[in-house]
């Protein structure tokens, strides 16, 4: 065939990538912004509401006018007394009490006030702060022994004084404040609160709890600013049980949320005598979770460790997120991630304890101020937001990388969109030895800057691009994955990066801790560029002829693979491997069409549907008459003209004019339907001649090996005839499959392409066939509730028509073969009968089936009897029962349940040919104990010369194995007033080989955990095994032959010998061998924890001959400070030596 050059597809790939990635991203981004704008531009609802209210408010009666005048002129104390007399709540402001009384007397509320008495501010009067929405504040007096209300006429201020175990709660949004004191004075006019005597002020927001304690408190309820005298504050870490105590002579808090502590001590709140403390002259806790400290001294106990003159730690993030570090290969580096939109996701692995204690929560909203992202203190509304980040990294050895990361959440028809792209200017890094690298060639000192091929041009940089997304268009959905890489190593070189800098670890361990190399490699092997979709086409107009039309898949896929370079095989350059196009599936399609050609089944008429006189559906509830006729009054219909008729309230009940249709039973119905299903498939594949490409610059998109297409269709048409009561069912199905493969182009000039072989495989795969299947099922006892599952069934299935290729490539021809009455064409021909009875004990069944000619005759039978939870089943078959009968094995299985956790199970197999039982398995289970004895039809063994050999070729039913197992768990064992918790897990198994006795074994596992409250956690697990369990019972008279095994025959003595650490000989001769041992102890020492872990496991030592097993003992000891978990020290030991961290 003549080769016709195809157009270069690389430009098409790039165009699709940019169009789908950027257009989809911009469209979805535009939709997101539009949604925000629409939300922020909601029209005011107050203006229209006011006019409606003024028109609909009825005039006040004479009594209501007098009451309104009394309510408006009463003082707070008088209003409270008035409410108390009426049994109403007397708490709240003067306006709240007034509105409470108005509601009681049915007086409409004044304009601009709600039921609680708070002023409603119209949308035009509200301050324009779209990023912060005020939440209603509620003040509740929980308890007080005395209350007093008075007014100072001189300054015209109203006061309320509460005495004796006062406790009030203030709730605002998701934040709650609780204040308790001996005495509390509330200035209602200034909204100022003062408290004294054992003052406790608690703030709870989410999982963070702050507690202030002191002798006196002054608090402004509008701004929640105030001051404590001689108090301290407690703050718990979010998600942690630790609480920290801040003690100061004066603790003040302003309206902006800044807290200042003078002469402050910081320590843990859990113990009276702290193990550590920080004393400072002043501590600032600033808004946004910034904090600063002056003249601080860190003490452990009473011992001062170091002095801090001043320290300021911002709790906010820097917008470009710099990360510093060092790696052996890349050298020193700085990685920056600048978020123009969105913010990085929280990473618990890079967040230290200091930032968790005094830093901001990742669930708070942030706003950009300069180069900082300031925490607003408000909870994040949603984690799904548009994210746009610019990446810029520099490496001392490798070079530089710049990129862009865009993520757009699902918005309307657009699914989640992700675009990641970047270019890197890198140079070859040469290894100089163990952990030593240099960008300079060790031979001539030159620098090799890397380049790459983009389309057909060489560019002086390396690149990467990946776009993923989806789009929903009604019933269709489109998705794409478009990656493009310059070489297989670009991700491994430039995507081993971090966005969070762990400063504490860097100070402790050096710059190498800033960003360690990833343990997993990001070297790419192959990737696919795919654009695809799926969906359904509406077929309501054509239903039921076409009930559904589904496009399962419609896609185009370009496959890239990697190949090693011959020229750069030994080089460290990225050109040592390169990507090449292997196969391009230009288009691939698969679908399904189904429908009904004929059906006599009619949907049931809705008998409950009511028809009124005018032909419209009527609601029965609308015409129902109320039984409470005396309470009804004539209703005036708005907008009606002329006099209205009054509702008839007489006792007469008139049935409305209804037209109902009912469907009688009419006996059984016969149902007949003809249905079809078609599954078309098609694909066009283009294969490149990549075997001739040895280097990356030799890749040529015009080098095509062959282009071929596959067209296929699979279909069925089925006719089903049955009776509605399931008395019988008849079905006839015709199925077919057609497949056609064709090569549009083959490069015959290539020496490694065998055109005839390709054509031969395509011709053999082409062709079609037809099958037919008929099934008839009769249930003669369907009307009987006990025997309704009994049935007769006849099945015939076979190939009706097929084609076969004549194996001539030059003159291809397909011969037509018609089916015949032979087992080569008839795949199933059977008749079966099932007798089933539904009894109170369960379902009892007996079944017979027969394979009929031209299939090989086979008569099968099965039965199942059931009584409660117990059951018995059996099945067997006879081959060629009417010619040369061959009786196949009979299997019987029975289960007897004596109690919910006590049962016996027996499995038997009888082989008529052997005239003997060939399998016997008995199992007895009682709670956690299980015993099993099995027999098998096998040959016998003889122990001779220290090994087992076959004694004879004669097979018989012989004992095979005995197994005994036990396993139990005891959890939540509590002792000593719940101070000690324990658990125990035991698992053991004994397996006796009754043919080869020395293969018997015993395993035992033990696990226990003991927890002493706030003192010690201890866990122990072990697993041991004994492979010479036979030698303890070798003298028992149950064995057919005597096999002497040397060694200790007393099991208890041998068990004690396994613990004889004073005698290596006895300990090694013991049959009890330890497989694994683990001991872990955690000791709690206030603010510190000490963890000791010991693991023992055997390993095969191959360092010297002869090989031998030895124990690898791993010991780890860790001491860690709870307040700041990064302060720790660890010692580790194993067979390779000590490691200190």
Secondary structure, 3 states (H helix, E strand, C coil): CCCCCCCCCHHHHHHHHHHHHHHHHHHHHHHHHHHHHHHHCCCCCHHHHHHHHHHHCCCCCHHHHHHHHHHHHCCHHHHHHHHHHCCCCCCCCHHHHHHHHHHHHCCCCCCCECCCCCECCCCCCCCCCCCCCCCCEEEEEEECCEEEEEEECCCCEEEEEEEEEEEEEEEECCEEEEEEEEEEEEECCCCEEEEEEEEEEEEEECCEEEEEEEEEEEEECCCCEEEEEEEEEEEECCCCCCEEEEEEEEEEECCCCCEEEEEEEEEECCCCCCCEEEEEEEEEECHHHCEEEEEEEEEECCEEEEEEEEEEECCCEECCCCEEEEECCCEEEEEEEEEEECCCCCCHHHCCHHHHHHCCCCCEEEEEECCEEEEEEEECCCCCCCEEEEEEEEECCCEEEEEEEEEECCECCECCEEEEEEEEEEECCEEEECCEEECECCCCCCECECCEEECCEEECCEEEEEEEEEEEECCEEEEEEEEEECCCCHHHHHCCCCCCCCHHHHHHHCHHHCCCCCCCCCCCCEEEEEEEEEEEECCCCCCCCCCEEEEEEEEEEEEEEEEECCCCCCCCCHHHEEEEEEEEEEEEEEEEEEEEEEECCCCCCCCCCCECCCCCECCHHHHCCCCCHHHCCCCCCCCCCCCCCCCCCCCCCCCCCCECCCCCCCCCCEEEEEEEEEEEEEEEEEEECHHHCCCHHHCCCCCEEEEEEEEEEEEEEEEEEEECCCCEEEEEEEEEEEEEEEEEEECCCCCCCCHHHHHHHHHHHCEEEEEEEEEEEECCCCCCCCCCCCEEEEEEEEEEEEEEECCCCCCCCEEEEECCCCCCCEEEEEEEEEEEEEECCEEEEEEEEEECCCCCCEEEEEEEEEECCEEEEEEEEEECCCCCCEECCEEEEEEEEEECCEEEEEEEEEECCCCEEEEEEEEEEECCEEEEEEEEEEEEEEEECCEEEEEEEEEEEEEEEEEEEEEEEEEEEEECCCCEEEEEEEEEEEEEECCCHHHCEEEEEEEEEEEECCCEEEEEEEEEEECCHHHHCCCCCCCCCCCCCCCCCCHHHHHHHCCCCCCHHHHHHCCEEEEEEEEEEEEEECCEEEEEEEEEEEEEECCCCCCEEEEEEEEEEEEEECCCCCCEEEEEEECCEEEEC
